[in-house]
Amino acid sequence: MTTKTPMDVDTLGVSSAFDENKASAEMDRYSRQIAALGADTMKNLSSLSVLIIGLRGVGAETAKNIILTGPKSVTLYDDEKVKIADLGSNFYLKEEHVGKVSRSEGCFKSLAELNPLCDVKRKTGKLDDDFLKTFGVVVVTVFMPRTELNRINKITRTNKAGFIFAVSCGVTAHMFTDFGDEHIVTDADGEPSRALVVDNFEDGLKITVAAKRHGFDDGDLVELEDLECNENEVKPDTFQYPN
């Protein structure tokens, strides 16, 4: 069974089903990402549809990185004609595009060719409510009227989708995210877990490690492994830092 694409949406590339239990071209292509992010994260990512509004510097870089990561689909939206200034921020645009094609049209083919397993599309015309409801994440990378930003954000929040607003102005930048009331951050800084050797263990959980700096912050969860205790002592497995 096939579905037709609306006339105002160009598409190139189709994402195959993600199954970590089967060998496939997709699993081979994303093997390093699966090792880094985990199979569950990649499985969720492979079913995610993303809309990117604006294809200047931030938008082009965002589109490139997301497409390479491998979501189900990425839709590009920017009907503004290419200007000469765009050539210094969007590295997919060329001089022959200036004044002739829109930003999304100018960089669409190059972005779509980055990952044949990601369904890359191009949207033109108005962004109506029903269209916005089809995405799991909407990324806005250009300045828009506040009423329009609020409309898009309201739709994504109601639809339990993610909303990201990210723009740059010379040497300064601004970013706002809204992933709803139920979004829980389990990794505050993205740093990997630290493994240290315990040098000394005193009463009251005073621990000395064999390192100049332990690198822990307030609220970090510390897990102790391979402890040997006397028969009547309680073996602590985890505790909050500081205790």
Backbone bond lengths (Angstrom), bond angles and torsions (degrees), N, CA, C in turn:
res aa  C-N    CA-C-N  psi(-1)  N-CA   C-N-CA  omega(-1)  CA-C   N-CA-C  phi
1 M - - - 1.457 - - 1.519 109.47 -
2 T 1.338 118.18 133.23 1.457 122.30 178.91 1.512 109.57 -121.33
3 T 1.317 115.52 153.57 1.458 120.47 177.43 1.507 109.36 -117.29
4 K 1.310 117.17 145.82 1.446 121.70 -179.42 1.524 109.87 -86.23
5 T 1.300 115.24 143.75 1.451 121.23 177.86 1.522 109.23 -88.57
6 P 1.342 118.72 135.88 1.462 119.88 178.21 1.517 110.98 -55.28
7 M 1.343 115.98 152.49 1.458 121.52 -174.47 1.525 112.44 -62.16
8 D 1.355 118.26 -27.85 1.458 119.58 -176.13 1.517 112.53 -93.11
9 V 1.329 117.99 14.90 1.459 121.40 178.39 1.518 109.19 -128.26
10 D 1.337 116.65 118.27 1.459 121.51 173.89 1.514 108.61 -87.59
11 T 1.313 118.36 148.04 1.455 120.81 -179.21 1.516 110.37 -142.36
12 L 1.318 116.06 147.76 1.459 121.84 178.59 1.516 107.69 -153.68
13 G 1.342 117.49 122.82 1.455 120.57 179.62 1.516 111.13 97.49
14 V 1.332 117.69 141.08 1.458 122.33 179.19 1.508 109.21 -131.40
15 S 1.333 117.45 133.81 1.458 122.29 -179.62 1.520 109.65 -87.45
16 S 1.303 117.08 131.06 1.461 121.52 178.10 1.511 110.27 -84.25
17 A 1.329 116.64 167.30 1.457 121.24 -178.90 1.521 110.43 -67.50
18 F 1.336 115.61 142.32 1.456 121.14 -179.58 1.524 108.58 -96.38
19 D 1.313 116.54 122.09 1.461 121.45 178.58 1.515 108.01 -142.47
20 E 1.354 115.57 107.51 1.456 119.72 -176.33 1.520 113.04 -69.61
21 N 1.329 117.58 -9.82 1.460 120.89 -178.35 1.534 112.66 -94.98
22 K 1.337 116.53 -0.35 1.455 119.81 -178.37 1.519 110.07 -127.51
23 A 1.330 114.94 141.54 1.465 119.86 176.40 1.522 108.97 -75.41
24 S 1.309 117.15 133.18 1.458 121.27 179.78 1.514 108.96 -159.30
25 A 1.327 115.59 167.82 1.462 120.09 178.05 1.523 110.50 -62.51
26 E 1.322 116.33 -36.55 1.462 120.01 -179.80 1.520 111.01 -66.63
27 M 1.329 117.09 -44.68 1.461 120.68 -179.97 1.520 110.63 -64.46
28 D 1.324 116.83 -37.41 1.465 120.35 178.70 1.525 110.89 -68.22
29 R 1.316 116.96 -40.26 1.462 121.50 -178.55 1.524 111.44 -65.45
30 Y 1.329 116.40 -36.87 1.459 120.74 -175.60 1.525 112.95 -101.12
31 S 1.318 118.12 16.41 1.463 120.78 -174.48 1.529 112.41 -58.98
32 R 1.322 117.20 -40.10 1.471 119.67 179.78 1.511 111.39 -69.40
33 Q 1.329 116.49 -38.37 1.456 119.16 178.05 1.520 111.12 -67.53
34 I 1.325 116.52 -36.82 1.463 119.84 178.00 1.522 109.87 -63.52
35 A 1.334 116.75 -39.79 1.456 120.52 178.77 1.526 111.34 -65.97
36 A 1.334 116.79 -34.79 1.464 120.86 -177.70 1.525 112.78 -83.92
37 L 1.330 117.19 -40.84 1.460 121.08 -174.32 1.515 113.81 -99.75
38 G 1.334 116.82 -22.79 1.456 120.42 -177.07 1.522 111.10 98.72
39 A 1.319 115.85 150.41 1.469 121.03 -177.03 1.519 112.03 -65.51
40 D 1.329 118.07 -37.46 1.466 120.58 -178.58 1.527 111.42 -64.86
41 T 1.343 115.78 -42.80 1.468 119.39 179.00 1.520 110.88 -63.46
42 M 1.322 117.23 -44.22 1.452 120.28 -179.84 1.530 111.59 -66.72
43 K 1.313 116.55 -33.58 1.458 119.68 178.25 1.523 110.51 -65.92
44 N 1.340 116.29 -42.37 1.462 119.97 176.82 1.521 111.01 -65.85
45 L 1.323 115.57 -39.51 1.464 120.15 179.88 1.518 111.19 -64.16
46 S 1.309 117.18 -37.11 1.464 120.85 -176.75 1.521 112.94 -68.63
47 S 1.322 117.81 -13.00 1.463 121.29 177.41 1.529 111.91 -107.26
48 L 1.331 117.27 7.84 1.462 122.14 -175.74 1.522 111.72 -90.86
49 S 1.319 116.08 135.09 1.464 122.48 174.67 1.526 108.46 -109.34
50 V 1.333 116.32 129.68 1.464 121.89 -173.79 1.522 109.90 -121.91
51 L 1.322 116.17 136.26 1.457 122.52 173.74 1.526 108.38 -111.48
52 I 1.332 117.08 126.45 1.461 122.42 178.07 1.517 108.49 -113.30
53 I 1.327 116.13 117.05 1.451 122.38 -179.29 1.529 108.58 -101.92
54 G 1.326 116.00 116.71 1.458 120.55 -178.72 1.514 111.71 100.15
55 L 1.325 116.31 126.81 1.466 120.26 -176.69 1.522 111.40 -130.24
56 R 1.318 115.18 48.89 1.451 119.96 170.01 1.527 107.17 -89.57
57 G 1.319 119.11 -143.24 1.464 120.12 -175.73 1.512 113.49 -62.91
58 V 1.337 117.07 -54.40 1.462 120.99 -178.07 1.528 110.79 -64.48
59 G 1.320 116.56 -42.82 1.463 120.28 -178.09 1.511 113.25 -64.49
60 A 1.339 116.56 -42.99 1.466 120.34 -179.37 1.521 110.82 -65.35
61 E 1.325 116.89 -43.57 1.467 120.18 179.38 1.524 111.06 -66.42
62 T 1.326 116.51 -40.34 1.469 120.66 177.58 1.521 110.81 -62.68
63 A 1.332 116.51 -45.86 1.465 120.40 179.81 1.520 111.06 -60.36
64 K 1.329 116.43 -45.84 1.470 120.45 -179.43 1.524 110.99 -58.57
65 N 1.323 116.46 -50.01 1.460 120.23 -176.08 1.527 112.35 -66.32
66 I 1.324 117.11 -40.18 1.466 119.93 -179.37 1.521 110.93 -68.92
67 I 1.319 117.26 -42.74 1.468 120.50 179.59 1.525 110.50 -60.69
68 L 1.322 117.12 -43.22 1.465 120.56 179.44 1.526 111.79 -65.80
69 T 1.324 117.04 -28.89 1.474 120.55 179.84 1.519 111.54 -68.75
70 G 1.330 117.75 -33.28 1.455 120.24 172.40 1.505 118.07 102.24
71 P 1.348 119.58 46.18 1.468 119.07 173.05 1.525 110.56 -74.99
72 K 1.316 116.03 175.86 1.460 119.75 178.91 1.518 110.52 -63.72
73 S 1.329 117.27 -46.06 1.462 120.00 -179.51 1.518 110.78 -153.93
74 V 1.318 115.25 153.01 1.461 123.03 174.10 1.518 107.02 -132.19
75 T 1.327 116.27 124.03 1.457 121.50 178.75 1.518 109.35 -108.66
76 L 1.331 116.27 129.42 1.459 123.05 -178.01 1.516 109.55 -99.78
77 Y 1.339 116.35 135.64 1.458 119.91 179.39 1.514 110.31 -137.80
78 D 1.319 117.30 114.74 1.458 123.30 173.76 1.525 107.51 -168.89
79 D 1.333 116.97 102.17 1.459 121.98 -177.11 1.524 113.06 -89.76
80 E 1.341 117.68 0.34 1.461 120.20 179.63 1.528 110.75 -69.52
81 K 1.329 115.99 138.05 1.457 120.48 177.22 1.532 110.00 -65.72
82 V 1.315 115.68 145.77 1.460 120.96 179.34 1.528 109.54 -65.82
83 K 1.337 115.57 131.93 1.459 121.83 176.34 1.523 108.98 -110.39
84 I 1.324 115.49 161.75 1.455 119.34 -178.35 1.527 111.09 -60.96
85 A 1.339 117.60 -32.14 1.464 121.08 179.41 1.525 111.80 -66.99
86 D 1.329 117.80 -24.65 1.467 121.16 -179.23 1.522 112.18 -67.10
87 L 1.326 117.05 -23.45 1.462 119.84 -178.30 1.523 111.96 -67.35
88 G 1.326 116.87 -18.90 1.454 120.05 178.31 1.509 114.41 -89.23
89 S 1.330 117.42 -5.15 1.464 120.06 -179.12 1.529 113.44 -123.63
90 N 1.319 117.43 -38.19 1.468 121.41 177.83 1.526 107.98 -101.44
91 F 1.334 115.89 104.88 1.467 120.47 -173.90 1.520 113.70 -74.49
92 Y 1.345 118.52 -0.37 1.464 120.99 176.66 1.528 111.91 -94.86
93 L 1.314 116.65 -12.10 1.452 120.34 -179.45 1.527 110.19 -87.43
94 K 1.344 115.81 147.81 1.460 121.52 -177.63 1.526 110.37 -124.20
95 E 1.298 114.73 166.94 1.458 119.98 -176.57 1.523 111.95 -60.59
96 E 1.339 117.04 -34.59 1.466 119.62 -179.65 1.530 112.91 -69.70
97 H 1.329 117.56 -11.55 1.461 121.03 178.13 1.527 112.47 -82.76
98 V 1.335 116.88 -20.76 1.467 121.58 -172.71 1.529 111.22 -59.62
99 G 1.352 114.47 122.45 1.455 120.99 176.75 1.508 115.56 74.97
100 K 1.312 118.22 -3.09 1.464 121.03 -174.87 1.523 113.39 -110.19
101 V 1.336 118.25 -38.70 1.455 121.22 -177.19 1.526 109.14 -129.19
102 S 1.313 115.57 164.56 1.464 120.25 176.70 1.525 109.48 -77.08
103 R 1.330 116.34 164.48 1.460 120.03 178.62 1.533 110.89 -61.19
104 S 1.321 116.57 -41.81 1.470 118.79 -178.55 1.518 111.19 -65.91
105 E 1.328 117.33 -38.31 1.465 120.58 179.50 1.527 110.64 -69.05
106 G 1.337 116.44 -37.91 1.449 120.09 -176.45 1.513 114.14 -66.92
107 C 1.338 117.48 -34.51 1.464 119.47 -177.10 1.525 113.81 -108.54
108 F 1.332 116.67 1.21 1.466 120.38 -175.36 1.528 113.33 -58.86
109 K 1.318 117.16 -51.60 1.461 120.15 -175.38 1.528 111.72 -63.13
110 S 1.324 116.76 -43.66 1.470 120.26 -178.49 1.530 111.10 -63.90
111 L 1.321 116.61 -40.82 1.467 119.89 179.09 1.527 111.03 -68.59
112 A 1.342 116.79 -40.10 1.459 120.04 -178.67 1.521 112.03 -65.35
113 E 1.310 117.17 -29.64 1.461 121.00 -178.63 1.525 112.97 -77.76
114 L 1.327 118.27 -9.24 1.461 121.06 -179.05 1.525 112.23 -65.44
115 N 1.323 116.47 -35.82 1.462 120.30 -175.59 1.527 109.58 -146.98
116 P 1.319 118.29 103.03 1.465 120.97 -179.03 1.529 113.45 -66.49
117 L 1.326 117.20 -12.84 1.463 120.45 -179.77 1.522 112.61 -91.79
118 C 1.324 116.73 -0.75 1.463 121.50 176.60 1.522 108.86 -110.63
119 D 1.309 116.58 130.37 1.460 122.16 -178.86 1.537 108.59 -81.48
120 V 1.330 116.66 102.92 1.462 121.88 -177.60 1.529 109.20 -98.00
121 K 1.343 116.40 129.61 1.454 121.55 -176.71 1.530 109.90 -128.12
122 R 1.324 115.19 165.23 1.453 121.58 176.95 1.512 109.40 -130.29
123 K 1.315 116.11 123.55 1.462 121.60 -178.65 1.524 110.18 -104.53
124 T 1.342 116.25 138.67 1.460 121.67 174.76 1.522 108.55 -126.83
125 G 1.309 116.19 163.71 1.453 119.61 178.76 1.517 112.34 87.25
126 K 1.318 116.04 -159.46 1.456 121.79 -175.93 1.532 111.83 -79.85
127 L 1.327 114.62 150.95 1.465 120.90 175.74 1.532 108.17 -97.92
128 D 1.327 115.72 86.89 1.459 118.17 -178.10 1.518 111.23 -79.36
129 D 1.317 116.32 167.99 1.463 121.97 -174.49 1.521 112.25 -60.48
130 D 1.320 116.85 -45.34 1.468 120.04 -177.72 1.526 111.56 -61.71
131 F 1.317 116.76 -36.92 1.464 120.73 178.96 1.523 110.47 -66.78
132 L 1.316 117.78 -44.72 1.458 121.81 -179.26 1.531 112.07 -63.69
133 K 1.311 117.19 -29.14 1.468 121.07 -178.39 1.524 113.08 -70.56
134 T 1.330 118.17 -10.01 1.465 120.91 -176.91 1.527 112.83 -86.78
135 F 1.336 117.97 0.19 1.458 120.62 -174.56 1.528 112.13 -111.24
136 G 1.337 113.67 147.18 1.455 119.73 176.57 1.509 112.21 -84.75
137 V 1.340 116.75 -25.50 1.462 122.64 176.91 1.525 108.65 -144.85
138 V 1.334 116.04 135.60 1.457 122.05 173.71 1.523 107.85 -117.49
139 V 1.342 116.29 124.97 1.462 121.93 -179.04 1.523 108.67 -114.31
140 V 1.324 116.36 118.29 1.457 121.92 178.71 1.517 108.23 -104.16
141 T 1.346 116.67 122.95 1.469 120.34 -176.01 1.515 112.78 -121.12
142 V 1.323 117.24 15.71 1.467 121.78 176.53 1.524 108.52 -133.99
143 F 1.339 115.42 156.57 1.455 119.63 176.68 1.518 109.63 -69.69
144 M 1.338 115.47 135.99 1.453 122.47 178.29 1.527 107.80 -136.99
145 P 1.340 118.03 160.74 1.466 119.55 175.02 1.531 110.72 -56.29
146 R 1.330 116.26 143.40 1.460 119.60 -177.17 1.522 111.27 -58.84
147 T 1.329 117.99 -35.76 1.463 120.01 179.33 1.525 111.40 -62.04
148 E 1.344 116.26 -36.77 1.462 120.08 179.05 1.523 111.10 -72.30
149 L 1.325 117.47 -40.59 1.464 120.51 176.33 1.519 110.70 -61.70
150 N 1.325 116.38 -42.70 1.469 120.40 179.29 1.526 110.85 -64.40
151 R 1.328 116.54 -37.74 1.477 119.75 178.70 1.525 111.00 -63.79
152 I 1.323 116.24 -47.13 1.466 120.17 179.95 1.520 110.73 -63.78
153 N 1.343 116.20 -44.26 1.466 120.37 -179.92 1.524 111.65 -62.96
154 K 1.319 116.77 -39.82 1.467 120.63 179.60 1.525 110.87 -63.91
155 I 1.330 116.28 -40.36 1.468 120.26 179.73 1.525 110.62 -65.52
156 T 1.325 117.25 -45.72 1.468 119.95 -179.36 1.516 111.46 -64.93
157 R 1.332 117.06 -41.23 1.472 119.69 179.97 1.526 110.70 -64.93
158 T 1.330 116.85 -43.96 1.469 120.88 178.90 1.524 110.74 -62.93
159 N 1.325 116.05 -34.60 1.463 121.58 -178.08 1.526 112.63 -88.92
160 K 1.357 116.54 6.10 1.463 123.50 -179.15 1.535 111.44 57.14
161 A 1.332 114.73 40.68 1.456 121.32 177.19 1.528 108.81 -110.66
162 G 1.323 116.40 165.74 1.445 121.01 179.94 1.525 111.57 -87.26
163 F 1.336 115.62 146.81 1.456 121.76 177.42 1.522 108.46 -128.37
164 I 1.332 116.74 126.56 1.469 121.73 179.47 1.519 108.70 -129.59
165 F 1.338 116.01 128.55 1.456 121.97 175.38 1.520 107.25 -119.09
166 A 1.337 117.03 116.66 1.465 121.40 -176.56 1.518 109.44 -139.78
167 V 1.343 116.46 120.66 1.458 121.19 179.67 1.520 109.32 -138.26
168 S 1.308 115.89 156.92 1.459 121.18 176.28 1.520 109.41 -125.01
169 C 1.326 115.80 146.54 1.466 122.48 178.89 1.521 107.21 -134.05
170 G 1.306 116.78 87.17 1.455 119.81 -177.36 1.515 110.94 67.69
171 V 1.326 115.85 -117.64 1.464 120.03 -177.87 1.520 112.05 -91.85
172 T 1.312 118.33 -0.17 1.458 121.61 179.46 1.530 109.96 -113.00
173 A 1.311 115.55 159.81 1.463 120.50 -179.29 1.524 109.42 -147.61
174 H 1.317 115.59 160.64 1.464 121.77 179.34 1.521 108.71 -139.48
175 M 1.323 115.84 140.03 1.466 120.14 179.79 1.523 110.37 -143.69
176 F 1.323 115.96 136.41 1.461 122.74 177.24 1.521 108.35 -135.74
177 T 1.314 117.27 135.27 1.463 120.93 178.77 1.522 110.46 -128.99
178 D 1.314 116.17 147.21 1.460 122.48 176.66 1.523 107.88 -142.17
179 F 1.329 115.78 107.27 1.460 121.19 178.45 1.527 111.59 -111.26
180 G 1.341 116.33 20.40 1.451 120.59 175.32 1.513 113.53 88.47
181 D 1.326 115.29 174.88 1.465 121.71 -177.40 1.519 112.83 -72.77
182 E 1.324 117.55 -22.83 1.460 120.63 -172.86 1.522 113.16 -100.90
183 H 1.327 117.50 9.24 1.463 119.92 179.89 1.523 109.82 -76.88
184 I 1.321 116.78 123.55 1.459 122.57 -177.67 1.527 108.89 -114.84
185 V 1.320 116.49 126.48 1.460 122.00 177.02 1.520 108.72 -92.07
186 T 1.315 116.35 117.13 1.469 120.69 -179.87 1.521 112.51 -102.69
187 D 1.318 116.63 -9.11 1.463 121.16 179.39 1.521 107.37 -135.06
188 A 1.314 116.40 95.38 1.461 121.17 -170.46 1.522 113.66 -69.26
189 D 1.349 117.30 -33.40 1.459 118.68 -174.04 1.524 114.33 -121.48
190 G 1.319 118.78 -5.66 1.457 121.25 178.33 1.511 114.83 76.52
191 E 1.321 116.84 2.23 1.458 120.10 -179.78 1.530 110.75 -78.49
192 P 1.338 118.19 144.78 1.468 120.17 178.66 1.525 111.41 -70.01
193 S 1.324 116.35 159.07 1.458 120.95 177.92 1.527 110.22 -64.59
194 R 1.325 116.02 144.20 1.460 120.99 -179.70 1.531 109.40 -98.05
195 A 1.311 116.29 138.80 1.465 122.34 175.86 1.523 108.14 -115.21
196 L 1.335 116.99 120.08 1.461 122.11 -177.56 1.523 110.22 -126.10
197 V 1.297 116.14 153.16 1.461 122.22 177.67 1.533 108.45 -92.43
198 V 1.340 116.07 128.74 1.460 120.78 179.02 1.524 108.86 -76.78
199 D 1.325 115.72 124.03 1.462 121.20 -179.55 1.522 111.47 -90.73
200 N 1.342 116.47 -37.36 1.464 120.15 -178.72 1.519 109.31 -152.82
201 F 1.332 115.77 143.92 1.459 121.96 -177.67 1.522 107.88 -131.08
202 E 1.347 116.86 110.95 1.462 120.95 -178.10 1.514 110.78 -108.49
203 D 1.337 115.74 169.00 1.465 120.75 178.39 1.529 109.52 -59.01
204 G 1.341 115.11 146.72 1.459 120.06 179.99 1.519 113.28 82.24
205 L 1.318 115.50 18.94 1.469 121.48 178.61 1.527 112.34 59.41
206 K 1.309 116.77 37.85 1.451 120.85 172.44 1.518 107.83 -90.02
207 I 1.317 115.14 111.08 1.466 121.00 -172.31 1.522 110.07 -115.29
208 T 1.297 115.62 136.52 1.458 122.49 173.37 1.518 108.23 -113.90
209 V 1.328 116.45 129.60 1.455 120.32 -178.94 1.518 109.88 -106.61
210 A 1.329 114.73 157.56 1.468 120.97 -178.05 1.526 109.90 -84.47
211 A 1.344 116.00 61.66 1.460 122.12 178.62 1.518 108.46 -158.33
212 K 1.315 116.95 151.16 1.459 120.21 -179.63 1.515 111.67 -66.80
213 R 1.329 117.15 -37.45 1.462 122.46 179.07 1.528 108.96 -131.19
214 H 1.337 116.12 132.66 1.468 118.42 -179.84 1.527 111.85 -83.23
215 G 1.327 118.16 -25.48 1.459 120.61 175.75 1.505 115.22 77.70
216 F 1.350 118.68 11.19 1.454 120.97 -179.62 1.522 111.10 -84.23
217 D 1.329 115.86 150.87 1.455 122.73 174.40 1.515 109.33 -116.67
218 D 1.322 116.56 162.86 1.460 121.06 177.16 1.523 110.07 -57.07
219 G 1.329 115.66 132.17 1.452 120.79 178.61 1.511 114.54 91.71
220 D 1.341 118.86 -6.24 1.463 121.10 178.18 1.521 110.69 -66.23
221 L 1.319 115.80 142.60 1.460 121.89 176.97 1.520 108.96 -92.37
222 V 1.329 115.59 123.72 1.463 121.42 -178.32 1.517 109.29 -108.13
223 E 1.311 116.27 127.10 1.463 121.58 178.97 1.523 109.32 -112.26
224 L 1.344 114.79 129.86 1.456 121.09 -179.24 1.525 109.26 -104.00
225 E 1.320 115.88 132.24 1.461 120.94 -178.75 1.527 110.48 -124.76
226 D 1.332 115.13 154.90 1.476 122.95 175.48 1.524 112.41 57.83
227 L 1.337 116.04 43.40 1.467 120.04 177.96 1.524 110.18 -88.26
228 E 1.312 116.02 143.45 1.458 121.93 174.96 1.527 107.99 -116.89
229 C 1.350 116.57 119.56 1.460 121.63 -176.61 1.530 109.90 -121.57
230 N 1.351 114.94 159.04 1.459 119.55 173.14 1.517 110.04 -66.84
231 E 1.292 116.22 164.95 1.467 121.64 -173.24 1.523 112.44 -59.43
232 N 1.344 118.64 -38.07 1.452 121.88 -175.31 1.535 113.26 -95.02
233 E 1.315 116.87 3.89 1.462 119.70 -179.12 1.524 110.63 -92.94
234 V 1.316 113.96 147.90 1.458 119.84 176.75 1.526 108.69 -86.85
235 K 1.291 115.77 130.60 1.461 120.96 -177.22 1.540 109.92 -90.45
236 P 1.341 118.29 111.14 1.466 119.86 179.17 1.529 110.93 -78.42
237 D 1.318 116.44 124.96 1.457 120.36 179.18 1.518 111.79 -92.68
238 T 1.335 116.23 -42.20 1.465 120.59 -179.87 1.525 109.51 -140.91
239 F 1.300 116.18 155.73 1.455 121.55 170.88 1.513 109.15 -157.44
240 Q 1.323 115.23 159.97 1.453 121.24 -179.58 1.527 109.81 -88.24
241 Y 1.340 116.91 139.95 1.448 120.89 178.47 1.537 109.88 -104.70
242 P 1.379 120.19 128.81 1.462 123.77 -5.20 1.515 110.99 -77.61
243 N 1.333 117.66 159.74 1.451 121.04 -175.21 1.519 110.61 -70.22
